[in-house]
Amino acid sequence: MAVLKVIEVLANSDESWEDATKNALEQASKSVKNIRSVYINEQSASVKDGKIDDYRVNVKITFEVK
């Protein structure tokens, strides 16, 4: 039986929410092994001069504890 743990990670990107999610996964992968899934919990963006300036995501990352 596998034991799974979930952590919450916040990340951002100036390109897209998808890129922000990739950034969250990339950074988490540096210290967390056996990642199984990423769940996008929330999306938001900051606006500057009437345009999106920064895409932000709050993701839940699930990984197996060995």
C-alpha positions in Angstrom: 0.0 0.0 0.0 1.4 3.4 -1.0 1.3 6.4 1.4 0.8 9.7 -0.3 1.4 13.2 1.0 0.1 16.5 -0.3 1.9 19.9 -0.1 0.6 23.3 -1.2 2.9 25.4 -3.4 2.4 29.0 -4.7 4.1 30.0 -8.0 3.9 32.7 -10.6 4.8 33.4 -14.2 4.7 36.4 -16.5 3.6 34.2 -19.4 0.6 32.0 -18.4 -1.1 29.9 -15.7 0.3 26.8 -17.4 3.8 28.2 -17.1 3.2 29.1 -13.5 2.1 25.5 -12.8 5.3 24.2 -14.5 7.4 26.5 -12.4 5.7 25.2 -9.2 6.4 21.6 -10.3 10.0 22.4 -11.3 10.8 24.0 -8.0 9.1 21.3 -5.9 10.9 18.6 -7.8 14.2 20.0 -6.5 13.5 18.7 -3.0 10.5 16.4 -3.3 10.8 13.0 -5.0 8.1 10.6 -6.3 5.7 13.3 -7.4 2.4 11.7 -8.7 0.1 14.6 -9.5 -0.5 18.4 -9.5 -3.9 19.8 -8.7 -4.5 23.5 -9.5 -6.3 24.8 -6.5 -6.6 28.5 -7.4 -5.6 30.8 -10.2 -5.2 34.6 -10.0 -3.4 37.4 -11.9 -2.1 40.8 -11.1 -3.0 43.6 -13.5 -0.9 46.6 -14.5 -2.0 49.3 -16.9 -5.1 47.3 -17.8 -3.2 44.2 -18.8 -2.2 41.0 -17.0 1.2 41.5 -15.5 1.7 38.2 -13.5 -0.1 34.9 -13.5 -0.3 33.1 -10.2 -1.3 29.6 -9.2 -1.9 27.8 -5.9 -1.2 24.1 -6.5 -1.4 21.0 -4.5 1.3 18.5 -5.2 0.9 14.8 -4.3 3.9 12.6 -3.8 4.5 9.1 -2.5 6.3 8.7 0.8 8.8 5.8 0.7 
